[in-house]
């Protein structure tokens, strides 16, 4: 497993939101895959949390990789 932190702006139907999140990656016989995102903070509380999570997962799936971002050395490990 590997965790790295990212900051991004995501456009939603409710407007733009700045999001800080951790991308949590796992590995199997086919390689790395995004297994979860953890929302650390976002700046527009009027946007529903579930919308932010879903849009962040979509963003991370296509724009992040397991070796990018800022790694979190306290919880970064490989099984």
TARA-V744931 format. One record per residue. N is the residue number from 1. BURIAL is b if it has 16 or more other ideal C-beta (glycine too) atoms within 10 Angstrom, else e. Layout:
BEGIN
N BURIAL
N BURIAL
END
This chain:
BEGIN
1 e
2 b
3 b
4 b
5 e
6 b
7 e
8 e
9 e
10 b
11 e
12 e
13 e
14 e
15 e
16 e
17 b
18 e
19 b
20 e
21 b
22 b
23 b
24 b
25 b
26 e
27 e
28 e
29 e
30 e
31 e
32 e
33 e
34 b
35 e
36 e
37 b
38 e
39 e
40 e
41 e
42 b
43 e
44 e
45 e
46 e
47 b
48 e
49 e
50 e
51 e
52 b
53 b
54 e
55 b
56 b
57 e
58 e
59 b
60 b
61 e
62 e
63 e
64 b
65 e
66 b
67 e
68 e
69 b
70 e
71 e
72 e
73 e
74 e
75 e
76 e
77 e
78 e
79 e
END
